[in-house]
Amino acid sequence: MNRYHKYWIAYITIARKEILRFSRIWVQTVVPPVITMALYFVIFGNLIGSRIGEMDGMKYIDFIMPGLIMMAIITNSYANVVSSFYGAKFSRHIEEMLVSPIPNFIILLGFLTGGIARGLTVGLAVTGVSLLFTDITVAYPLIVFSIAVLTALLFSLAGLINGVYAKSFDDISIIPTFVLTPLTYLGGIFYSIQLLPEFWQSVSLGNPILYMINSFRYGFLGISDIDIWLAFGVIISFIIALFSVCMLLLNRGTGIRD
């Protein structure tokens, strides 16, 4: 058995563990966000949306649908990795991985695969629910898929960084509550930034989630407040930066050997 085959087995083992971790308790990991998003569709899409009418020439429920799916992908990919990695630290079996003859990037990829899988699973489930409220078609399927995967990867990386620095189970909820939630709601899910005064439009451009939601919306509807290639550039740049940070933290043993 050569070295690369061993690495592949190690990766598959970690990835399978991460996927089974959330899929075995799908009632707790998949169903709740789907119900939450269904309520958003009922309240904001049907009840409030019928009074708003249109946004950027689209029915309001069609306009918010991509953003709600993206919000589910962001929160679930992040939550899966941060809880899993901190759980590995808490039970101290992450140390066994780090001292084993497995490169740290294989360990990282295994955790990321679990986060991406959960994010896409919940995103697909929310998409299915959205079809109960709208019959929207996908304008650019490849863009929708690529943005979904890249976003899930990005927030899986962010979740691992949170898990590295977390010192208690309470710490893994601080970033989602005080950072992710505000940035997501201010990322253009429920409105076009063209409605904002010029100053606040400029401020909104500093929110990375804005680029993810708008590029995802472009894939569905063909409309966006942001240039699609700029959005891809921003997302990929953040992925490269966070991947580098994750590798540095794992190589140093930050939060694990302390």
Beta strands, then each sheet from edge to edge (+ up, - down):
strand 1: 54-55
strand 2: 58-59
sheet 1: 1+ 2-
end
